[in-house]
Amino acid sequence: MLFDPRLNNQIDRVGDLNGSTASLGVLMGNTFRRSKGRAWELRKRSMKIWPLWAEQLSTNENPLKINTPLIALAASDEETKSMQMLCLKREHRGLQLIEKESDLNLGFEWPVTEFGGLVAHNDGRIDPIQLQKCLRISIKKLGINQISENVVSIERKSANNSFRWMIEIESGNHYSFDTLVICTALNSNQLLNSKGYDFPLEPVLGQVIDLEINHNDYQWCRWPAVLLIHGTNLIPYKENRLLMGATLEPGNNASDYSLKEMQCLKGNSPIWLKKAILKNKWHGLRSKPMNRSAPILEVLEPGLILATGHYRNGILLAPATAEWIARQLN
């Protein structure tokens, strides 16, 4: 059974956005800098599962696919050296070096790639809106019961020489389960504090802008699915539209300064991008664990599982997270 107060909401980028709807859906797995540890293993596993998920979830009405490649441009000699080392280690994973001063040939002018970069042929992006639509269809086909209400409390109770988890929802109704999986991001502690658990999580806000390109000679066919420069993702998604995002802002309040700094790409924005027309903007909150690495994947006690705090990689790590949860349920 699935409890989520947003289950009946239309999936679009209007009004108050949740994490997945606000997300850009960037899949940056093979370009992760570390080569060992849990963070790398989760990314490696997710990148292997994602093509299978995309194929299984896709429908004729809502086609779903992973758009590739991802190009990351270096911004310093130090970053160039790091990318060179990464490409040497992961050529078999589709990483290819872009030499310094290379012409990217994106279809219209772009600043010279002074420090070079890399192409990740197997990284890219999946559309978060299409993904959620496909997931809803799949949930319905599987016959999973869905309740569009908040859970307000959880309680472990003894019954017939065993323990069950009792939950209460906003309407006052109660339900009993052998196992609970809590994946409520910044709201996780509202349910767990009464059980004596405390997992400090901080909000990190991210802003995204949707731009209309006014250019006589744009050709997105030469662009990668994602172009990453100065920490900003540029994602062409329609004939003359481009998404830019996302900022990294501590707290809950969006900053105009951070938005302007992102749009100018720290002074490296080409003229055509500066002249682009703002068509839409939004922001979302990421749930970042404090004093520990993301995400939090823990079995707190028998029948109580916590999977939250994915920070900037919720969609990327979704397959590996789901697989981990499935193992705990068996």
LINTA-V9601 format. One record per residue. RES is the residue in one letter. OMEGA is omega in whole degrees, 0 to 359 (999 if undefined). NEAR is the number of other C-alpha atoms within 10 Angstrom. D_LAST is the distance of its C-alpha to the last C-alpha in whole Angstrom. Layout:
BEGIN
RES&OMEGA&NEAR&D_LAST + RES&OMEGA&NEAR&D_LAST
END
This chain:
BEGIN
M&184&10&17 + L&177&13&19 + F&181&14&21 + D&182&13&24 + P&182&14&28 + R&186&13&28 + L&182&14&27 + N&180&11&30 + N&174&8&32 + Q&181&9&34 + I&176&17&32 + D&184&13&35 + R&178&15&37 + V&175&12&39 + G&183&8&39 + D&185&10&36 + L&172&16&34 + N&187&15&30 + G&184&19&28 + S&180&19&27 + T&179&22&31 + A&185&24&33 + S&174&26&31 + L&179&24&33 + G&181&21&30 + V&179&24&31 + L&181&27&28 + M&183&19&30 + G&184&24&27 + N&180&23&29 + T&177&23&32 + F&191&12&30 + R&181&12&33 + R&182&12&30 + S&176&14&29 + K&180&8&27 + G&184&8&24 + R&183&13&21 + A&179&16&23 + W&181&16&24 + E&178&15&21 + L&180&19&20 + R&181&24&23 + K&180&18&23 + R&180&16&19 + S&181&23&20 + M&176&21&23 + K&183&14&22 + I&188&16&19 + W&179&21&22 + P&178&13&24 + L&177&11&22 + W&182&16&21 + A&180&17&24 + E&183&13&25 + Q&183&12&22 + L&184&20&23 + S&175&19&27 + T&179&14&29 + N&181&6&33 + E&181&9&34 + N&180&15&32 + P&182&14&31 + L&178&23&29 + K&176&18&30 + I&178&20&30 + N&181&18&33 + T&359&19&35 + P&171&21&36 + L&175&27&36 + I&177&28&39 + A&180&24&40 + L&178&24&43 + A&180&24&44 + A&180&16&46 + S&176&14&48 + D&179&13&49 + E&179&10&46 + E&177&15&43 + T&180&22&45 + K&179&15&44 + S&179&14&41 + M&178&25&40 + Q&179&18&42 + M&181&13&40 + L&180&21&37 + C&177&23&38 + L&182&12&39 + K&191&12&36 + R&175&15&34 + E&180&13&36 + H&177&9&34 + R&173&15&31 + G&178&15&34 + L&182&25&36 + Q&184&20&40 + L&170&21&43 + I&184&23&45 + E&177&15&49 + K&178&16&51 + E&181&13&53 + S&172&13&51 + D&182&15&52 + L&179&17&49 + N&182&10&51 + L&180&14&49 + G&170&13&51 + F&196&16&53 + E&176&14&54 + W&179&16&52 + P&180&12&53 + V&180&13&53 + T&186&17&50 + E&185&17&52 + F&181&19&49 + G&182&25&47 + G&178&29&43 + L&172&22&41 + V&175&22&39 + A&188&26&35 + H&181&19&35 + N&173&21&31 + D&180&25&31 + G&187&23&32 + R&170&23&31 + I&184&22&29 + D&183&19&31 + P&180&21&29 + I&177&19&31 + Q&180&19&30 + L&181&23&26 + Q&177&17&26 + K&179&19&28 + C&178&21&26 + L&179&13&22 + R&178&13&24 + I&181&15&25 + S&178&16&21 + I&179&13&20 + K&180&12&23 + K&181&9&22 + L&178&9&19 + G&180&9&20 + I&178&11&18 + N&182&10&20 + Q&178&15&22 + I&184&16&24 + S&178&15&27 + E&174&16&27 + N&168&14&27 + V&184&20&25 + V&178&13&27 + S&175&16&25 + I&182&20&22 + E&177&15&22 + R&185&17&20 + K&179&11&22 + S&179&11&22 + A&177&9&21 + N&177&6&22 + N&175&5&21 + S&181&8&18 + F&175&15&17 + R&177&19&17 + W&179&19&17 + M&176&18&21 + I&175&19&22 + E&179&16&25 + I&186&17&27 + E&182&13&30 + S&182&10&31 + G&179&9&31 + N&181&9&28 + H&178&13&25 + Y&183&12&21 + S&182&15&19 + F&173&13&15 + D&185&14&12 + T&174&17&11 + L&172&19&14 + V&181&15&13 + I&180&16&17 + C&188&16&19 + T&173&16&22 + A&186&23&24 + L&180&19&27 + N&185&13&27 + S&183&21&24 + N&177&18&26 + Q&178&14&27 + L&190&19&24 + L&183&19&23 + N&181&11&27 + S&178&12&27 + K&178&13&24 + G&179&8&26 + Y&178&12&24 + D&179&13&26 + F&182&17&25 + P&179&15&29 + L&179&21&29 + E&178&19&32 + P&172&21&33 + V&187&19&34 + L&176&20&36 + G&178&27&36 + Q&179&23&39 + V&175&23&39 + I&179&19&43 + D&187&21&43 + L&172&21&47 + E&183&18&49 + I&179&19&51 + N&184&15&54 + H&184&14&55 + N&189&8&57 + D&178&9&56 + Y&178&17&52 + Q&182&13&50 + W&182&19&46 + C&179&11&45 + R&182&12&46 + W&171&21&44 + P&176&23&40 + A&179&25&37 + V&170&28&38 + L&183&20&40 + L&179&20&40 + I&181&17&43 + H&178&14&43 + G&182&17&40 + T&177&20&40 + N&173&24&39 + L&189&22&41 + I&174&24&39 + P&184&21&42 + Y&174&14&40 + K&185&10&43 + E&181&12&47 + N&183&15&48 + R&185&18&45 + L&173&21&44 + L&174&21&41 + M&178&24&41 + G&354&24&39 + A&180&25&37 + T&175&22&39 + L&185&19&38 + E&178&18&39 + P&178&15&38 + G&187&13&38 + N&187&15&38 + N&180&13&42 + A&182&18&42 + S&176&13&45 + D&180&10&48 + Y&180&9&49 + S&180&15&45 + L&180&21&46 + K&179&11&49 + E&178&12&48 + M&185&24&45 + Q&180&22&47 + C&178&14&50 + L&179&17&48 + K&176&11&50 + G&183&9&53 + N&182&14&52 + S&177&14&51 + P&184&14&53 + I&184&13&56 + W&178&15&54 + L&177&18&51 + K&182&14&53 + K&181&13&55 + A&183&18&52 + I&179&13&52 + L&181&13&49 + K&182&11&47 + N&173&13&44 + K&178&17&43 + W&175&20&40 + H&177&25&37 + G&180&21&34 + L&172&27&32 + R&179&30&30 + S&184&25&28 + K&176&24&28 + P&177&21&27 + M&177&13&30 + N&175&9&30 + R&183&12&27 + S&176&13&26 + A&354&19&24 + P&173&23&21 + I&177&19&20 + L&185&16&16 + E&167&14&15 + V&187&14&13 + L&176&11&16 + E&183&9&15 + P&177&14&12 + G&180&17&11 + L&185&18&14 + I&178&19&13 + L&177&21&16 + A&186&20&16 + T&176&26&20 + G&181&29&23 + H&178&23&23 + Y&186&21&27 + R&190&23&29 + N&182&19&26 + G&181&22&23 + I&178&23&24 + L&187&22&24 + L&182&24&20 + A&181&17&19 + P&180&21&17 + A&177&20&16 + T&179&22&15 + A&179&12&13 + E&179&13&11 + W&179&15&10 + I&179&18&9 + A&178&10&7 + R&181&8&5 + Q&182&14&6 + L&183&12&4 + N&999&5&0
END
